[in-house]
Amino acid sequence: MTEGTAEHPNVSAYKRMIAAFNDNDLAAVEALISPDLVYTIPGASPVACHTHGVAAHLSALRHARQLSGGTLRLDPKAVAAEGDYLFVWGRITAQRPGKSLDSEHCVVYRFKAGKVVEGRTIPTDLYRFDDFWR
């Protein structure tokens, strides 16, 4: 972004959402997602899912938080938006008994009217990601 250019509104919404997620404020996350949200976490681990709706998505987030003892974080390193789409490149970290996750991570979102309507987690190393959650 060049000096004097306003931040894309979806980038602003994402930054609020990820800050709320990292602070375990799922009520604030809920305010930024559509009631019709469709979200995918790939793989064969206990957190892998394809959710429809807010309740199912928040349940999946709570489950991942529970498995990680509340340590799950995504720290964005690059965020880009074009139209309704937003791409995040970041670092995912979490701890479990005897296991540690510290990996590059990608997430893609589609927004509509300022809220996330579709999302997909894309671990850069799906085997490692799955192994951590098992």
MOURRA-V160914 format. One record per residue. N is the residue number from 1. RES is the residue in three letters. PHI is phi in whole degrees, -180 to 180 (none if undefined). PSI is psi in whole degrees, 0 to 359 (none if undefined). OMEGA is omega in whole degrees, -180 to 180 (NA if undefined). Layout:
<<N & RES & PHI & PSI & OMEGA> <N & RES & PHI & PSI & OMEGA>>
//
This chain:
<<1 & MET & none & 138 & 179> <2 & THR & -90 & 159 & -179> <3 & GLU & -59 & 137 & 179> <4 & GLY & 87 & 355 & 180> <5 & THR & -93 & 132 & 179> <6 & ALA & -71 & 147 & 177> <7 & GLU & -70 & 141 & 178> <8 & HIS & -56 & 136 & -177> <9 & PRO & -61 & 329 & 178> <10 & ASN & -73 & 330 & 175> <11 & VAL & -67 & 316 & 178> <12 & SER & -60 & 315 & 179> <13 & ALA & -63 & 317 & 179> <14 & TYR & -61 & 315 & -179> <15 & LYS & -61 & 321 & 176> <16 & ARG & -66 & 319 & -178> <17 & MET & -66 & 314 & -177> <18 & ILE & -71 & 327 & 175> <19 & ALA & -64 & 318 & 178> <20 & ALA & -65 & 316 & 179> <21 & PHE & -60 & 312 & -179> <22 & ASN & -65 & 336 & 176> <23 & ASP & -92 & 5 & -179> <24 & ASN & 60 & 34 & 178> <25 & ASP & -101 & 78 & -175> <26 & LEU & -70 & 340 & 175> <27 & ALA & -66 & 320 & 178> <28 & ALA & -70 & 324 & 175> <29 & VAL & -61 & 313 & -178> <30 & GLU & -57 & 324 & -179> <31 & ALA & -65 & 342 & -176> <32 & LEU & -106 & 5 & 179> <33 & ILE & -120 & 149 & -179> <34 & SER & -73 & 147 & 175> <35 & PRO & -59 & 338 & -179> <36 & ASP & -99 & 18 & -177> <37 & LEU & -51 & 136 & 171> <38 & VAL & -119 & 126 & -176> <39 & TYR & -138 & 141 & -179> <40 & THR & -125 & 130 & 168> <41 & ILE & -118 & 112 & -174> <42 & PRO & -76 & 171 & 172> <43 & GLY & 113 & 192 & -177> <44 & ALA & -125 & 20 & -178> <45 & SER & -91 & 174 & 177> <46 & PRO & -65 & 344 & 178> <47 & VAL & -98 & 352 & 178> <48 & ALA & -64 & 134 & -178> <49 & CYS & -168 & 167 & 172> <50 & HIS & -133 & 102 & -174> <51 & THR & -100 & 153 & 175> <52 & HIS & -128 & 120 & 177> <53 & GLY & 94 & 162 & -176> <54 & VAL & -64 & 311 & -176> <55 & ALA & -59 & 315 & -179> <56 & ALA & -66 & 320 & -179> <57 & HIS & -67 & 314 & 179> <58 & LEU & -64 & 325 & 176> <59 & SER & -63 & 318 & 178> <60 & ALA & -64 & 319 & 178> <61 & LEU & -64 & 317 & 178> <62 & ARG & -62 & 320 & -180> <63 & HIS & -62 & 314 & 179> <64 & ALA & -64 & 319 & 177> <65 & ARG & -61 & 316 & -180> <66 & GLN & -63 & 313 & -179> <67 & LEU & -62 & 328 & -178> <68 & SER & -95 & 8 & -179> <69 & GLY & 61 & 29 & 179> <70 & GLY & 80 & 10 & -176> <71 & THR & -93 & 351 & -177> <72 & LEU & -62 & 128 & 178> <73 & ARG & -142 & 147 & 169> <74 & LEU & -123 & 119 & 179> <75 & ASP & -107 & 106 & -178> <76 & PRO & -65 & 137 & 176> <77 & LYS & -108 & 328 & 178> <78 & ALA & -146 & 134 & 179> <79 & VAL & -132 & 127 & 180> <80 & ALA & -133 & 141 & 179> <81 & ALA & -131 & 144 & 174> <82 & GLU & -145 & 118 & -178> <83 & GLY & 60 & 233 & -179> <84 & ASP & -87 & 355 & -174> <85 & TYR & -102 & 145 & 179> <86 & LEU & -137 & 135 & -178> <87 & PHE & -119 & 132 & 179> <88 & VAL & -123 & 129 & 171> <89 & TRP & -113 & 125 & -177> <90 & GLY & -154 & 193 & -180> <91 & ARG & -120 & 128 & 177> <92 & ILE & -104 & 134 & 178> <93 & THR & -135 & 148 & 177> <94 & ALA & -168 & 160 & 178> <95 & GLN & -128 & 145 & 170> <96 & ARG & -139 & 162 & 179> <97 & PRO & -54 & 118 & 179> <98 & GLY & 78 & 4 & -178> <99 & LYS & -138 & 149 & 178> <100 & SER & -138 & 138 & 176> <101 & LEU & -118 & 126 & 176> <102 & ASP & -150 & 99 & -170> <103 & SER & -148 & 155 & 171> <104 & GLU & -69 & 152 & -171> <105 & HIS & -153 & 148 & 180> <106 & CYS & -128 & 143 & 175> <107 & VAL & -137 & 138 & 178> <108 & VAL & -121 & 134 & 180> <109 & TYR & -125 & 153 & 168> <110 & ARG & -122 & 130 & -179> <111 & PHE & -106 & 154 & 171> <112 & LYS & -147 & 126 & -180> <113 & ALA & 53 & 39 & 175> <114 & GLY & 81 & 4 & 180> <115 & LYS & -125 & 151 & 178> <116 & VAL & -73 & 126 & 177> <117 & VAL & -110 & 342 & -180> <118 & GLU & -153 & 142 & 178> <119 & GLY & -151 & 155 & 179> <120 & ARG & -147 & 125 & 172> <121 & THR & -84 & 136 & -179> <122 & ILE & -131 & 86 & 178> <123 & PRO & -62 & 139 & 179> <124 & THR & -74 & 338 & 176> <125 & ASP & -132 & 87 & -175> <126 & LEU & -62 & 324 & 180> <127 & TYR & -63 & 315 & 179> <128 & ARG & -66 & 317 & 179> <129 & PHE & -59 & 310 & 179> <130 & ASP & -60 & 315 & -178> <131 & ASP & -60 & 320 & -179> <132 & PHE & -60 & 318 & -174> <133 & TRP & -81 & 347 & 180> <134 & ARG & -81 & none & NA>>
//
